[in-house]
Amino acid sequence: MTDIPFRVGVLGAGQIAQAAHFPACRKSKDVELYAICDAADDLRDRMTLVHQPTTSFDDYDKMLADENVDAVVVAVADQFHVPLAVRALDAGKHVLVEKPMGVTVEEAEDLVAAQQRNDRVVLVGHEKRYDPGIAFAHDFIQDEIGELIGLKHWYCDSTYRYAFTDTVQPLIEHSAAPRRPSGDPKANRQRYYVLGHGSHLLDTARYLGGPITALRARLSTKAGTFCWFVEAEYENGCLGQFDLTLAVRMDWWEGFQVYGSEGSVVGKVHNPWYLKTAEVQAFSAKDDQFHQPIGADANVFRLQIEDLAAAARTGSTPRGATAVDGLASVRAMVALARSVESGDWVRLADVEGGV
């Protein structure tokens, strides 16, 4: 790093920016929250007063034209992720784009092409990769447990989740005249849950187990609950079982079990807004010992923006999800949706279209 901070412009001043990206930029080492961009004057002005960026913009092109902006955080509605991220890349900026990276396979491919064309760093907002417990599990799986045999991963949102997220998140400010995408993204709850929550489950499952080649999914909708049970085939021959349920009448329930020829890893993952590291216990047959990380620093959103800055400035390989990972996640979500429709196995390489 240099004495000059890595200057970040955040596009969008809504909930995810207020709860995650603004404070992450302000707390990050060698990173400056340089600009806030939002078309809603009232919200942008309030956020500028609170977070004190160097400047603010009501027009995205003006922010992209500012040569001081090193990177852009795209924190707007899902349908706008790819076109606005591509514009930032074509303007020479590095990009952190919120998950899901895109809503169709084809537009996700466009973003990968733009990243390669411009030779910029793209990270996707799968912040769970920065959870110290999950990162430890990933490294332990790579180094210690040998050939992978089976991986179970579950992600069950809780009916009581908002009671505690409202407690730990800052009070979210809203605009009197917000600009929204056409239609209601939440009207199709099945699609909304796959994009918003399934993207997390599938990326973590890939991060721990490697590339997924095919999925077979079943969906139950009872009592206002959406429950997907999914079988997975991994490129390395590992078998996968996933559970995505929105929402369970219990506490937040997320975790994983991984079995290998030389050990195993078991993890309990906390709601990300707690900024609390996953509780992970790993066993290695090489020393007949259990291994467990402390993971004192679990501010995943700050670690994410610091990873972007380091990769952009030094050429280091990021720990986070790249554009290629984002495309793989979109393919997995589309495969899940197609499998529910057909009842059959769906190969990720064969899918097209959107969820």
Secondary structure as the mmCIF struct_conf table of DSSP 4:
data_model
#
loop_
_struct_conf.conf_type_id
_struct_conf.id
_struct_conf.beg_label_comp_id
_struct_conf.beg_label_asym_id
_struct_conf.beg_label_seq_id
_struct_conf.end_label_comp_id
_struct_conf.end_label_asym_id
_struct_conf.end_label_seq_id
BEND BEND1 ASP A 3 ILE A 4
STRN STRN1 PHE A 6 LEU A 11
BEND BEND2 GLY A 14 GLY A 14
HELX_RH_AL_P HELX_RH_AL_P1 GLN A 15 ILE A 16
HELX_RH_PI_P HELX_RH_PI_P1 ALA A 17 HIS A 21
HELX_RH_AL_P HELX_RH_AL_P2 PHE A 22 LYS A 27
BEND BEND3 SER A 28 SER A 28
TURN_TY1_P TURN_TY1_P1 LYS A 29 ASP A 30
STRN STRN2 VAL A 31 CYS A 37
BEND BEND4 ALA A 39 ALA A 39
HELX_RH_AL_P HELX_RH_AL_P3 ASP A 41 HIS A 51
BEND BEND5 THR A 54 THR A 54
STRN STRN3 THR A 55 PHE A 57
BEND BEND6 ASP A 58 ASP A 58
HELX_RH_AL_P HELX_RH_AL_P4 TYR A 60 ALA A 65
TURN_TY1_P TURN_TY1_P2 GLU A 67 ASN A 68
STRN STRN4 ALA A 71 VAL A 74
BEND BEND7 VAL A 76 VAL A 76
HELX_RH_3T_P HELX_RH_3T_P1 ASP A 78 PHE A 80
HELX_RH_AL_P HELX_RH_AL_P5 HIS A 81 ASP A 90
TURN_TY1_P TURN_TY1_P3 ALA A 91 GLY A 92
STRN STRN5 HIS A 94 VAL A 97
HELX_LH_PP_P HELX_LH_PP_P1 GLU A 98 GLU A 98
BEND BEND8 LYS A 99 MET A 101
BEND BEND9 VAL A 103 VAL A 103
STRN STRN6 THR A 104 THR A 104
HELX_RH_AL_P HELX_RH_AL_P6 VAL A 105 ASN A 118
TURN_TY1_P TURN_TY1_P4 ASP A 119 ASP A 119
STRN STRN7 VAL A 122 VAL A 124
BEND BEND10 GLY A 125 GLY A 125
HELX_RH_3T_P HELX_RH_3T_P2 GLU A 127 TYR A 130
HELX_RH_AL_P HELX_RH_AL_P7 PRO A 132 ASP A 143
TURN_TY1_P TURN_TY1_P5 GLU A 144 GLU A 144
BEND BEND11 ILE A 145 ILE A 145
BEND BEND12 GLU A 147 GLU A 147
STRN STRN8 LEU A 148 SER A 158
TURN_TY1_P TURN_TY1_P6 THR A 159 TYR A 160
HELX_RH_AL_P HELX_RH_AL_P8 ARG A 161 VAL A 168
BEND BEND13 GLN A 169 GLN A 169
HELX_LH_PP_P HELX_LH_PP_P2 PRO A 170 GLU A 173
BEND BEND14 ALA A 176 ALA A 177
BEND BEND15 SER A 182 GLY A 183
TURN_TY1_P TURN_TY1_P7 PRO A 185 LYS A 186
BEND BEND16 ALA A 187 ASN A 188
HELX_RH_AL_P HELX_RH_AL_P9 ARG A 189 TYR A 193
HELX_RH_PI_P HELX_RH_PI_P2 VAL A 194 GLY A 198
HELX_RH_AL_P HELX_RH_AL_P10 SER A 199 GLY A 209
STRN STRN9 ILE A 212 LYS A 222
TURN_TY1_P TURN_TY1_P8 ALA A 223 GLY A 224
STRN STRN10 THR A 225 TYR A 234
TURN_TY1_P TURN_TY1_P9 GLU A 235 ASN A 236
BEND BEND17 GLY A 237 GLY A 237
STRN STRN11 LEU A 239 VAL A 248
BEND BEND18 ARG A 249 ASP A 251
STRN STRN12 TRP A 253 GLY A 260
TURN_TY1_P TURN_TY1_P10 SER A 261 GLU A 262
STRN STRN13 GLY A 263 VAL A 269
HELX_RH_3T_P HELX_RH_3T_P3 PRO A 272 TYR A 274
STRN STRN14 GLU A 279 SER A 284
TURN_TY1_P TURN_TY1_P11 ALA A 285 ASP A 288
STRN STRN15 GLN A 289 HIS A 291
HELX_RH_AL_P HELX_RH_AL_P11 VAL A 300 THR A 314
HELX_LH_PP_P HELX_LH_PP_P3 SER A 316 PRO A 318
BEND BEND19 ARG A 319 GLY A 320
STRN STRN16 ALA A 321 THR A 322
HELX_RH_AL_P HELX_RH_AL_P12 ALA A 323 SER A 342
BEND BEND20 GLY A 343 ASP A 344
STRN STRN17 VAL A 346 ARG A 347
HELX_RH_3T_P HELX_RH_3T_P4 LEU A 348 ASP A 350
BEND BEND21 GLY A 353 GLY A 353
STRN STRN18 GLY A 354 GLY A 354
#
